[in-house]
Amino acid sequence: MSQRRFLACLAMLLCAAVVLVLIGRYTELDLMLADYYYDPANAVFPWRADWFFEFVMHHLVKALMIAVAMVSPLALLADRVLGYTLLSRHARRAIWVVALSSVSIPLAISVTKYFSIHHCPWSLSRYGGFAPYLRIFDALPQGVSAGRCFPAGHASSALWLASVCAFWLPAKPVRALLVFVAGLLPGLALGWVQQMRGAHFLTHTLWSVWIAALVILLLTRFILPGRGAGSGSEASQACGLPVHEPEAIPVDGAREECVDRRA
């Protein structure tokens, strides 16, 4: 990815962050959606204990995403075992982006959650719990423990799919953008399921999407070359990635010509 395109994408992410801060700080969107899925008569989120949402969409889909994430490191391992003959140089770089994204995105979101003070909706006093509702940048009231529920962790198990866009970069940026957006949809769907269950607010999921986009942007910047970039080996070595540069094997005609010149 070129420096110019990287800076443009980074600027868009910064603008998106400002929008998310404004939504979380000055609107009631999170509460409106949570109120919609909450049953005040029974003081419960009805979808919280639903078998399909809890077992299939939460546990089963998460396990499936972990299994799918194993494909990229296995492909890299097979390529290494076969002497770097299985994958093209560009495919190898793209798979590194996907493999690192499948680990880095959940890790970044988990670390952010660990330092978060915000509680899940189902723990708030507004919804039958005990904790106060806190907006972004609010201070934790004295005597209240940190909630560690922000941003959305479950969505991160699928948000790495957006990194598949690396296969179309830098040659086809429009197609890569479409793949990136499509790759975010499974994570957004899992985030929405958790909102219906009372596990997260909308902005929790959107901030997870933002973190995923930032991680993918950084990985593509430092692993994929920009248009007109120099040697692929130089770009990969700068990232500490394994590089295999096979020596050129002359065809018969070229070998014969070389022999004739020596003669």
C-alpha positions in Angstrom: 0.0 0.0 0.0 1.4 3.4 -1.0 2.0 6.1 1.6 -0.6 8.4 0.0 -3.3 5.8 0.1 -2.3 4.8 3.7 -2.6 8.4 4.9 -6.0 8.9 3.2 -7.4 5.7 4.8 -5.9 6.8 8.2 -7.6 10.2 7.9 -10.9 8.5 7.2 -10.5 6.3 10.2 -9.8 9.4 12.4 -13.0 11.0 11.0 -14.9 7.9 11.8 -13.6 7.9 15.3 -14.8 11.4 15.8 -18.3 10.4 14.6 -18.4 7.4 17.0 -17.3 9.6 19.9 -20.1 12.1 19.1 -22.7 9.3 18.8 -21.7 7.7 22.1 -21.3 11.0 23.9 -24.2 13.1 22.8 -27.0 10.8 21.4 -29.4 8.3 22.8 -28.9 5.8 20.0 -27.4 3.0 22.2 -30.2 3.3 24.8 -32.9 3.5 22.2 -31.9 0.2 20.6 -31.3 -1.5 23.9 -34.7 -0.3 25.1 -36.3 -1.8 22.0 -35.0 -5.3 22.9 -35.6 -5.1 26.6 -38.8 -6.4 28.2 -39.5 -4.0 31.2 -42.6 -6.1 32.3 -40.4 -9.1 33.0 -37.2 -7.1 33.6 -35.2 -9.2 31.0 -33.8 -9.2 27.6 -35.9 -12.0 26.0 -33.3 -13.1 23.5 -30.6 -13.5 26.2 -31.4 -17.1 26.9 -32.7 -18.0 23.4 -31.2 -21.3 22.4 -30.4 -20.3 18.8 -28.8 -17.0 19.8 -26.9 -18.3 22.7 -25.7 -21.7 21.4 -25.6 -21.3 17.6 -24.9 -17.6 17.1 -22.6 -17.3 20.1 -20.7 -20.5 20.9 -21.0 -22.5 17.6 -20.3 -19.6 15.2 -17.3 -18.5 17.4 -15.9 -22.0 17.2 -16.5 -22.1 13.4 -14.7 -18.8 13.0 -11.7 -20.1 14.9 -11.6 -23.1 12.7 -11.8 -21.0 9.5 -9.0 -18.8 10.9 -6.7 -21.8 11.0 -6.8 -22.1 7.2 -4.3 -19.2 6.6 -1.5 -20.4 8.9 -1.9 -24.0 7.6 -1.6 -22.7 4.1 1.6 -20.8 5.0 3.0 -23.9 6.7 2.2 -26.1 3.7 3.9 -23.5 1.5 7.0 -23.7 3.6 7.1 -27.5 3.7 6.8 -27.6 -0.1 9.7 -25.2 -0.5 7.6 -22.1 -1.2 6.2 -23.5 -4.4 2.5 -23.7 -3.3 1.8 -19.9 -3.2 2.7 -17.0 -5.4 4.6 -14.1 -3.7 1.5 -11.9 -3.6 -0.7 -14.7 -2.3 1.8 -15.4 0.4 1.8 -11.7 1.5 -2.0 -11.6 1.5 -2.3 -14.7 3.6 0.1 -13.3 6.1 -2.2 -10.3 6.4 -5.2 -12.6 7.0 -3.3 -14.8 9.4 -2.0 -11.9 11.5 -5.4 -10.2 11.4 -7.2 -13.3 12.7 -5.0 -13.0 15.8 -4.3 -9.3 16.1 -7.9 -8.1 15.9 -9.4 -10.3 18.7 -6.3 -9.6 20.8 -6.5 -5.8 20.3 -10.2 -5.8 21.2 -9.6 -8.1 24.2 -6.9 -5.8 25.6 -9.1 -2.7 25.1 -11.9 -4.5 26.9 -9.6 -5.3 29.9 -9.0 -1.6 30.5 -12.7 -0.6 29.9 -14.9 0.7 32.7 -18.2 0.2 30.8 -20.7 -2.5 31.8 -22.8 -4.6 29.5 -26.4 -3.4 29.1 -27.8 -6.4 31.0 -25.7 -5.3 34.0 -27.1 -1.7 34.1 -29.6 -0.6 36.7 -31.7 0.7 33.8 -32.2 -2.9 32.7 -32.6 -4.6 36.1 -28.9 -4.7 36.9 -26.7 -2.8 39.3 -24.3 -0.6 37.4 -24.7 3.0 36.1 -24.9 3.8 32.5 -21.6 5.5 31.4 -20.9 7.3 28.2 -17.5 7.3 26.5 -14.9 9.3 28.5 -17.1 9.3 31.7 -15.3 8.5 34.9 -16.1 5.4 36.9 -18.1 6.3 40.0 -16.5 5.5 43.3 -17.4 2.1 44.6 -18.4 0.7 41.2 -16.2 -1.9 39.6 -15.1 -1.8 36.0 -17.4 -3.5 33.6 -14.8 -4.5 30.9 -17.6 -4.8 28.3 -16.4 -2.3 25.7 -15.9 -2.8 22.8 -17.7 -5.9 21.6 -15.6 -9.0 21.9 -17.9 -11.5 20.1 -17.9 -9.6 16.9 -14.1 -9.8 16.8 -14.3 -13.5 16.1 -15.5 -12.7 12.6 -14.3 -9.2 11.8 -10.9 -10.5 10.7 -12.6 -11.8 7.6 -12.4 -8.2 6.2 -8.7 -8.7 5.8 -9.3 -11.0 2.8 -9.4 -7.7 0.9 -5.5 -8.0 0.9 -5.7 -10.4 -2.1 -6.9 -7.5 -4.3 -4.4 -4.9 -3.0 -2.8 -2.8 -4.4 -3.8 -3.7 -8.0 -7.6 -3.5 -7.6 -8.5 -1.1 -4.7 -12.2 -0.8 -5.6 -12.7 -4.6 -5.5 -10.7 -4.8 -2.4 -13.0 -2.2 -0.7 -16.1 -4.2 -1.7 -14.5 -7.3 -0.2 -13.5 -5.4 2.9 -17.1 -4.2 3.5 -18.5 -7.7 2.8 -16.0 -9.1 5.2 -17.3 -6.9 8.0 -20.9 -8.1 7.6 -20.5 -11.4 9.6 -18.9 -9.5 12.5 -21.6 -6.9 12.4 -24.2 -9.6 12.4 -22.7 -11.2 15.5 -22.5 -7.9 17.1 -26.2 -7.2 16.4 -27.1 -10.6 17.9 -25.3 -9.6 21.1 -27.2 -6.3 21.1 -30.5 -8.2 21.0 -29.3 -10.3 23.9 -28.4 -7.3 26.0 -24.7 -8.1 25.9 -23.6 -4.9 24.1 -24.6 -1.5 22.8 -24.4 -0.6 19.1 -21.4 1.6 19.6 -19.6 -1.3 21.3 -19.8 -3.2 18.0 -18.9 -0.1 15.9 -15.8 0.5 17.9 -14.8 -3.1 17.3 -15.2 -2.5 13.6 -13.1 0.6 13.9 -10.3 -1.3 15.7 -10.5 -4.1 13.1 -10.2 -1.6 10.2 -7.2 0.0 11.9 -5.4 -3.3 12.4 -6.0 -4.3 8.8 -4.8 -1.0 7.5 -1.6 -1.2 9.4 -0.9 -4.8 8.3 -1.6 -4.1 4.7 0.6 -1.0 4.9 3.6 -2.8 6.1 3.2 -6.2 4.4 1.8 -5.4 1.0 3.9 -3.3 -1.5 2.5 -0.2 -3.1 2.1 0.2 -6.8 5.5 0.5 -8.4 7.2 -0.8 -5.3 10.6 -2.3 -5.6 11.6 -5.8 -4.9 9.1 -7.9 -3.1 11.8 -9.5 -1.0 12.8 -6.1 0.3 9.2 -5.3 1.4 8.8 -8.7 3.1 12.2 -8.7 4.8 11.3 -5.3 6.2 8.3 -7.0 7.9 10.3 -9.9 9.1 8.4 -12.3 6.8 10.0 -15.4 5.3 11.0 -14.8 1.7 11.8 -17.3 -1.0 13.3 -15.9 -4.1 13.9 -18.8 -6.5 16.7 -18.4 -9.0 15.7 -17.9 -12.5 15.9 -21.1 -14.5 16.8 -20.5 -18.2 14.8 -22.2 -20.9 16.5 -24.5 -23.3 17.0 -21.8 -25.9 18.5 -19.4 -23.4 20.8 -22.1 -22.1 22.0 -23.0 -25.6 22.6 -19.3 -26.3 24.7 -19.0 -23.2 26.7 -22.1 -24.2 27.3 -20.6 -27.7 28.6 -17.3 -26.2 31.0 -19.2 -24.0 32.2 -21.2 -27.0 
